[in-house]
């Protein structure tokens, strides 16, 4: 006979319950207006996260659906090989003695997906997907059309691309709505980046699930940190237009390719700079105290890893990865993650915790990107930067804690 207590005791799943309580408590502790928190909305959003996670992780239909989507992504980024092999020749073959060369195998995927996403947006495919989910989210959680649309879009587009869908409404959005835009951008990963991490060995099913769970999760955390006290313009069901910037298919492809190239160049530059700086800092630490940056991260984030239900053998490794993701970026963290020898349960939980853009550099990216769309809100964006980072990080940890209960 099934026993809930035996289930929770197995693999210390009960710890994840304390992890969820702790995460929500931290959000409550930093709330700007504790009396205005709508606990009904919070409970519904939390329940929606559980339902989404349960559907994928505990039902054959959900697992099959997301496995099919993950296979689709895998197939899509395999098409990038055609262009890669033409340009780089045998350097693209990972079976050769030199193995996988990052700039040869990963960069072309970013460029290809940049072009593909732009094409799908021009054809209206992405808008259809986004509208479908937003149609469910808005009435279910009682949030405004603009913020729910942007939160959903962030699960497919980038944190500076998704706000383009609501650019005509940004200047009139409330403080609480702006935080949802920022936190949902921090807590999710774009489709093109998901494909890249999938190509280096991270589970696509877990990343896709985490990105979908982050939609209600980011709204939940945002509405605790800054509850809605004003009347949003799009709360009454006003239709939001999603305008196309491209004039035709060729324009969409060329624009997407250029954007993908810029993103790829940014990724390469960031990796070179940050990995080199980490090597420098680790050298300085080794010359003074004998500690490395990873040792410090491990000690700081180990308690959080413990509360997420990660097995004891992997707690310090997980803490180190959490620190890398927050201080540097998730690209570096995932690159380290795939090289670690971790238990299967640890791999699953950590995948959820790392699945988001929430790091310090993204504060500047959001201020620059979203601020360019609504200059009048730039000062507010600057003030909310650290709050958004906290919100995105808590959302990722909340996803991981829920997944921990169900894996």
N, C-alpha and C positions, 0 to 999 in steps of 0.2 A: 504494500500500500504506500502511495506517495506521501512523503512527509516534508512539509515546507521547511521545518527545522533542520532535517537531515540534509536537504538540498542547500540551505544557506550555510550549514557547517562545512559541507564539502568544499574543499579548496578555499575556505575562508571567504565565501561570497558575502557573508554578513557584514564584512568590513566595508563593502561598497555602500551599504545603507548609511553607515556613519560618515562615509565620504560624501554622499549626497547631502546629508544634513549639514556637514561642515561647509561645503561649497555654497549652499543656500544661506548659511549663517554669515559667511564672509560677504556675500552680496548684500545682505540685510544690514550688516555692520557699516558698509560704505554707502548705504542708501541716502540720497539727498533729501528725501521726504518720507520717512517711515510710515507716517500716518495715512498717506495717500496710496499706499500699495494696495492694488486690487488682488486680493488673495485668490479670488475665483479664477481670474485670468492665469495666475501663476500655477494653480492646480491643473487647469485644463491644458496649459502648455506642457507641463511636466508629464501629464497622462498621455499626451500626444507623442512625446518623445519615447515613452515606454512602448506605446502601441507600434510605432514605426520600427523600433529596435526588435520587439517581439516578433513582428511580421517577418522580418528578414532573418533573424537568428534562430527562431523557434518554429517556424512553419515551413513546410516543404514548398508551398506556393511562393512565399516571399523569398526564400533562398534561391529558388529556381529563377524567379524574375530578376533578381539582382545579379545572379550568376550570368544570366543571359546578357544583361546590360554590360557587366564587366567583360564578358567575352567580346561584345561589340567594340568596346574601347580597345581591347587587345588587338582585335582585327584591324581597327582603324589605324592605330599607330604602327602596325606592321606595314601599311601602305607607304609610310614615310621612307621605308627602306629603298623604294624604287628611285626616289630622287637622291637619297644618300649614296647609294651604290654608283649612280651615274657620276656624281660629283667627286666622291672620295675613292672610288674603286675598291680595291681589296682591303683598304683600311676599315671599311664598314663591316668586315667579317670578324665577328668576335671569336670564331673558332680558330683564328690564326694565332701565332705565338704572342702577339702583342695584346690579345684579349680585347676588352671593351675600352675604347677611347671616348671619354665623356663628350668632348666637343663634336665628335663624329656621329655618335649614336643618339645623344639626348637633344642637342641643339636643333637638329632637323625636325624632331618631333614637335618641339615648341613652335617652330615656324609653320609646319604643316597644320597643326591644330589652330594656330592663329588665323590662317587662311580659311580653314574649314568652318570655324565658329562664325567668322564674318559672313561667309556664304550662307550658312544656315540662318543667321539673323536676317540677312537680306531677303531670303525666301520665306521668312515668317515662321520657321519651324521652332526656333527658340522661344519666340513670343507666345506661341500656342502652348508650349510646355509650361512656361512661366505663368501664363494666365490660368491654366487649368489648376495648378497647385494653389495659386493665390486666391482662386475662387472658393476653395475649401478653407484656406487659412483665415481669411478676413472675417467671415461670419462666425467661425468657430471660436476664435480668440477675441473678437471684438476690437480689433485694431484697425487703423486707417488703411485705406487702399494703397496709398503711396508707400508707406513703410512696409506693409506686408509684401507688396510687389517687389520692392528692392531686396528684402530679406530672402525671398524665394530666388530671385535672379542671381543673387550672390552665390548660390549653390551651383550655378552653371558658368557665370561670367566672372570677371575679376572684380576686385574691390573698388576699382576706379571706373570700370566699364558699366557695372550694374546701375550706379546712380544716374547714368545717362538716360535710362528709361524714365526717370522721374525728374529730369533736369528742370522742367517747367514749373515744378512744385517745390523744389528745394528751398527757395528763398522764403516761402511762406510756411515751411514746416516747423513744428514746435521743437523745443529742446529735447523732449523725450523721443520724438520721431527721428531727429538727427542722430541721436545715440543709437537707435535701432539700425539705422543705415551704417553707422561706423562699426558697431559690434558684429552685425551679420557679415560685414566684409572681413573682419578680423577672424571670425570663427569658422569660416568656410574656405574651400579651395576651388579655384576655377577648373573647368573641364580640361583645359589644355595642360594645366599643372598636374591634375590627377593622372592623366595619361603618362606624363613623364615619370612620376613616382611608380606607377604600375610597371613601367618598362625596366625599372632598376630592381624590381622584386617585392614591392610593397603590395599587400592584398587590395585589389581593386574593390572587392565586395565590401570590405570593412570601410574603405575610404568613401565609397559611394553612400553607404549607410550613415556614416558619420556626417557627411556633408548635408544629407537630407534631415537628419536629426537636429543639426545645428540651426535649422530655420526656426522651429518653435523654441529651441533652446536659447538662441540669441535674443528672441523677443522676451522670453521669460526673465533672463538675467537683466536685460535692459530696463524692463518695467519695474524691477526691484531697485536697481541703481538710481534711475530717474523716473519715477511714476508719472503718468500723464495727468497734468493739472489744467491743461488748456483744451480748446476744441479744435482738433485737426480739420483742415479744409476738406480732406477726402474721406472723412469718417462716414459720411452719409451715402456712400455708394457712387460718388461721382466717377465717371469713366475716365481712365487715364490712357492717353494715346502713347503708343510706343513708335516713335518716328524713326525712319531709316535715314542713315547718313550717306549711304552709297546710292549712286544713280542707276547702276545695272550690275549684273553678275560679275563682269570683269573688274569693275571698280571695287566691288566687295572683296573679291579675291586678292587684288593688288593691295588694297588697304589693310586687309587682315594679314597678308604676308609681311608687309612693312611693320605692322604692330608686333607680329610674332618675332621678327628679327630684332626689334628694339628690346623686347622682353628677354630674348635669348642672350643678347649682348649684356643686358643688365644682370642676368643670372650668372653668366660667366665671370663678369667683372666682380660681382659680389662674392662669389666663391673664391676667386683668386685673392681678393683683398682680405676677407675674413679668415680664411684658412691660414694665410700667411701671418696675419696678426695673432691668431690663436697659437701658432707655432712660436712666435716671438714672446707672447705672454707666458706660455708654458716653460720656455727656456729661462725667462727671468724668475719665475716661481721656483724652478728646479735649482737655481743658483742661490736662492735665499732660504726658503722654507721647506723645499723638497716636495711641495704640493703642486699639482697641476690644476688648470682651470676646471677640468672634468671632476677632479676630487672635490672641489668647492661646490660645484653644481650638485654633485651626488649627495653631499651632506645637507644642503639646503632643501632639496626637493624630495629626499628619501621619505620623509613623513607623509607627503602627499601620495607618493607611489604606494606606500603601505596602506593608506586609506582607500585607494582604488582597488585593493585586493590583488595586487601584483605579488606573485610568489616571492618569498624572502630571498631566494637565490639571485633574483634579478632586480631587487629594490634599488640598489645603488646605481646600477647601470641605467635603470629607468630615470632616476633622479638626474643623472648626468645628461641624458637625452632631453629631458624637460627643460633643463637650464640652457642647453644649446639652442633649442627651439625659441625660447623666450628672448635670450640675449642676442643671438645671431639671426637665425631664421630656420624654418622647417626643412628647407632643402638640405642644409648641413646636417640637421638632426636625423632626417630620413636616410641620408647617405651613410651616417654612422650606424644607424639602426640596422640596415641590411647586412652590415658586416659583423654584427654581434651574434653570439651563440645564445639564443634565448629560448625559454620554454614556450610551447605553443600558446598557452594562456597569456603569458606576458606579451608575446608578439601582438596578439589581438587587442589587448587593452591599450598598449602603448600606441598602436596604430591610430586609435580613436583620439588619444590625448594629444598627438602631434598633428592631427588633421585640421589645420587652420593657419591663417596668415598672421596670427597674433604674435608679433615681436616688435621691439622698439623701433626698428627702421620703418615699419608700416605706419607708424604715427605720422611721420613726415610724408609718406606716400599719400595717405588719405588727406592730409591738410593741403598738399599740393594739387592732387587730383580732383577731390570734391570741391576744394576751395576755388578752383578755376571755373567750376560750373556755377557757383553761387558766392561771389566775392564778399557779399554782405554777411555771410555766415563764417568767414574765415576765422574771425576772432573766437567764435563759439567752438569751432572745430579744434582750435588750438587748446582751449580750456578743457575740452572733453577728451583730448588725446589719451591721457593716462587712464581715465575712466573706461574708455573704449578698449584699451589694451587689457585692463583688468577683466572687463566683461567678456572679451573674446577668449581669454585664457580660462576663465571659470566655465564658460560654455563648453570648451573642449574637454575639460576635466569632468564636467557633468555627463557628457556623452560617454566618456570612458568608464565612469562609475556605473552608469546604467547598463552598458555593454558587459561590464564585469559581473553584474547580477545574472545576466542571461547567457554567459559563455561557460 
